[in-house]
């Protein structure tokens, strides 16, 4: 298979458009090419990692600022082609790098397009159950579910009066635990909604002075910039205004801070009486004060492509993300384990037990599943 065909299949897989036959074709290429290109063809782990790095070089965003992770910690955007998990336990003695443990496992991916749409008239539509095609028309705005799992709002007729679409008409999309959804707004701005999240937005932006979106949970935005009608996202007490922007906002209620990570363009954030202009690669956080830090962008947005990705993150924060995806309760019997740090690049498995087994093999924590509860205790010596 020539390189153009490989790149075409990789792009289709990342965009979620590859057929089962195309995925199989790509996997056959991978298995054949891996043994030709890997530095140590007798070592399957090295073969797998080398190929992920190879694909990463062909698919990583040109504007991305990649971190200094080891060679085997590849970008999540590349690994969408193959389902796998990479978990690292970081020793409490940061200087002792030899105490890091690595485990790679190939497993089934578990991303699910599930959400509930509430229309302006109160009707509720389960998007995972609804058939593809037009779902509703609201004052000249068509709502269409596409075959690739997106909800698209389109202005179907010109609006001639300011009374055509009352500004009080709003729609809401909510995702459950383990669900996410993509929405295209009437202005062509695109929104990825993470698990256990919701956005509330006007049915149309016609005749409005601003495009104001209300967010709970987490979402990634690619905004169509329009200086005449500013695009603002309200998440808790933090307001983000785009200036030709792609950004991620994390505003879950069980976190003590609201975080906005800028991917490209620029954005203004306002909170607590302060406002700041943010540049790509920076993250604005607001708890009691508004602060700005440099972050690894890929870690913050990996979820939208169906991955957990953490670098040197606490077990407590990792388990928060896992609990949202699998709809489970997490109990720490040893609260000190919350501060243990891991690096993780992982697909979202269909079976949570697979992920817990991997976590258990690489750190100090013992994971037990009791019904809908994950109990975390310290391993016995």
N, C-alpha and C positions, 0 to 999 in steps of 0.2 A: 504494500500500500504506500503510495507516494506521500510526501510531507504535506501537500495541500489538502489531501483527503483526511489525513490525521488531524490537522488543525481545524478542518471543517467539523469533524465529529466531536472534537474536544469542545469547540464553541457551542455546538448544539446541545451537548450534554450539560454544560455549565448553564445554558439558558433554559434548560428543562424541556427541550424540544426533540431530543433524540428518541427514536423508536427503539423497541426492544431489540430488533435486528441490528440497528446501528450500534447500540451499546455492546452487543455480542461481538460485532465486527471490531470494535475498539479494544475490547478485552483480548480478543485473539491476537491483535497486533501487539498489545502490551506483552503478552506472554512470549511471543516470538521475539520481539525486539529486546526485551529485558535481558535475555541470555546473550544477546550480541553486544549490548552496550554496557552492561554492568562491569564495574572494575574487578569484582570478585565473583565470577559466574557460579562458583560453587556454593555461595552463601545466599540463600533465598532472601533473607532480610536485607542484605546489601543491594541485591537486585531490585527489590521492591522500592527501596528508598531512592536509589539512583534514578529509577524511572519517574518517580514522583518529582524529583528535582528537575529532570529533563522536561517534564510537562509544565512545571512551574515556570521555567524560563520562557516558555512559549505563551503563557497565559497571564502572567502577573501584570497588574495595572502599571502603566508607565509612570504614574504620579505617586505610586506607593513608596513609603519609606519603611523598608523592611528592617526588622530588628536583628540583633546579633545572635539569634538562636543558632544552635549547632546545625551542621549540614543536614542532619536527618529531620529537623523540624521544618517541614515544607509548608508553603502557603496553603491556607484552606481553600482558596479559590481554585487551586490546581487539583486538589485531591477530590473534588466533586466527581471526577471520572471514576474513581474507585472508592468503595466503602472500606474504611479502615479506622483503627484507633491507635493513637500514640499517647502514652501516659508516662510522665516522668515524676518521680518523687524527689523533691529537693530537700537535701539534708539540712537540718537546723544549723549545722556548721557550714555556712555558705562557702567557706574557703575550701572545704573538702569536696571538690567536684567529683571525686571517685565514688562518692556515696549516692550519686544519681543513678537511678535505675530506669531502664527503658524497656517498653513492651509495645510491639506493634501487632495488631490483630485485624484481619479483614472480617467485616461483618455486615449485616444488612442495614441499609440506611432507612431512617424512620421519619422523614419529613412528611407532614400531612397538611394539605390545604383544607382547613376547616374554619368556618367562621359563621356568625349569625349577623344578618343585615336587618336593621330596623329602619323602615321607611318613614317618611314624614307623617304619614297618616296612621302610624302605629303598627302597620303590618310587619310581621317578622318572617324572614326567609332564610332557611338553612342553606348556606352556599354550597356545602359539600353534598347536599341531597338534591338541590335544584338542577334541572337540566340546563345544558348550555343554550345560550341565546338570550333574547330580550326578557328581562325579569319584570320591568316596570317602566312606565313613563310618568315623570313628575314635572308637570308644567313645562313641557317642551324639552325636558332632559331625559334621554334614554339611559337605562341602566342595563348593561349587557354582561352576562357571564361568558367568558371566552373558553375555548377548548383547552388552553394551557393554564387554566386555574387562576385567572385574573378577573377582577370586576372593573368594568370600564364605564365611566360616565361621559356621555356625549351630548352636546347641545343639538337637538334635532330640528329646531326651528328658530328663526331669529326672534329676538325679544324687542318689542318696539316701545313698551312703556315701562315705567318703574314699578308698575303694579303687576307685571307679568309673573314675576316670581317673588313672593313675599320673602323678606329676609329672615323670617322666623322659621322657614322650612329647613330642617336639618335631617341628615341621615346619620346612623351610628353603625359601625362595624365592630364586633367583639369576637375575639378568638378565645377558645378554651385552652386548658392545659394540653400541650401536645399539638397545638394547631398554629398555623400562620397563614397569612393571606396577602395578596398583592392587589393594590387598588390604583386605578388611573383616574385622577380627578378631572373635572371638565376643562381645566386649564392645561391639561396634559402633564401635570406634575404626577410623579409616581411615588407610591408609598408601599413599603414592605412592613407588615404588621407582625410582630413577634407573638409568641404564646402568652396567654393570659393578659391580653392588651385590648384597648379599645380606642377608636378615634371618633370624634363627632365633628361633622363638617357641613357647610351649607350645600344644598342641592345644586345650586348654581352660584357662580361668583359675579354674574351679571349685575351691574348697577351697585355693587358693594364698594366701599372705600378700602376694604382690606380683605384678604383671604385668610380667615382666622380658623385654625384647626385646634381642637382640644384633644389632648393625648393623655391616656393613662397606660402605664406599662412601657413598652419599647417599640420604636418604629424607626425605619430608615427612610429618608426623604431625598428624592431627586427633583428639585424644584425648577419649574419653568419661570425664569425671572421676568418680572414686569414691574418697573418702577412706579407705574401709575396705580397699581393695586398691590401693595406689599403683602408678602406671604409670611404669616406669623403662626408659630406653634406655641400653644400654652400648655405647659406640663408642670403641674404643681404651681410653685411660685416663680418658675423660670420661664421667660418668654424668649423665643428664638426668632429672629427675623432674617430671612435669606438675602444675600447679595450675590446672586448667581451661584447657587449652592447645592452640594450634596452633603448631608449630615445625618448623624444617628443620635437619637435621644433615648436615654434610659431613665425612666421615671416610675419604677415599681414602688408601690406603697411600703413594702417591707425593707427598702433600702433607705438609709438616712440622708442620701444625697440624690439630687437630680443631676444627670450628666449629659452634656451635649458634646459630641465628638465631630469635628469638621473634617470631611474627607477631601473636598475640593471647593474652590471659590473662596468666599468669605461670608461671615455672618455676624450679626450683632446679637448679644445676649443681654437680657435685662433681668435683674433680681435684687431684692433687698435694697432698692434705691440706687443701685449701681448699674452701669452698663459697660460692656467691653466688646471690642471687635476681635473676632477669633480667626486665626489663620489655619490652613490645612495641617493636620497632624497634631493640633492642639485640642484639649478637652476642657471645657468650662464645667465646673462643679459648683453646686449650690446646696449647702446645708444651712449653716448659720451665716456664712459669708460666701461671696462669689470669688472663686479662685480659678486659675488657668494653669494647666500642666501639659507637657509633651507626652504623648502616648503612642503605643503601637496600634495604628488604625486597624490593621487586619484582625487583631484580637477583639476589637470592639464590634466589628460588623460581620464576623464569620457566621453568626447565627442566620443571617438572611440567605446564605447558601446551604444551610442545613448542617452546620458544624458547631460544636463547642470548641473554642480556642482560648486557652488561658496561658499566660506566661508568668511563672512565679506568683501564682494567685493562691489565696487562702482556701482551704477546704470548705469553709463556711460559704464563701461566695460561689464556689463551684457547685456545691450542693443546692444552693438557691436556684441556679440555672437548671440543674437536673430536675428539681422538684417541679418547676414550671412546665417542663417538657413532658414529664411522665405523670403529672398529677399525683404526686405522693407527698406524704408528710415526712419530714426528716427530724430525728431525735438524736442529739449528741449525749450519750451517757457520760462521756469524758469531754467536758467543754474545752479543755486545752487543745484537743484535736482540731478545733475550729481554726486555729492559727497555723496548722501544718500547711506547707506550701507545695504546690504541684505545678508542673507544666503539663498542658493537655492539648492535643489536637485530635478531635474525635468526631466521627459521624454520630448522628443520633440514632442509636440502635432501636430496632423494633422491640427487643427484649431487654429490659433494664438490668436483668441479672447478668447479662454479658458484660455490660459496662461496670457494674459493681465488682464482678470477679476480677476485672483488669485493675481497678483501683486498689483492690485488696492486695494484689500481688506486688504492688509497687510502693507501698508506704507502711505507716505504723498503724493504720486504722483497720478495724474489722467491721464489715458491713453485713447486716442481717436484714432480710426482708420479711416482715410480718404483716401479711395482708397488704394494705395500702401505706404502710409505714416502713421507713428505712431507719434501722437502729444502728448507730455508729459508736463503737467502743474501741478501746485500745487492745491491740493484739497481746495475748498472753505470751510471756517469754518461754 
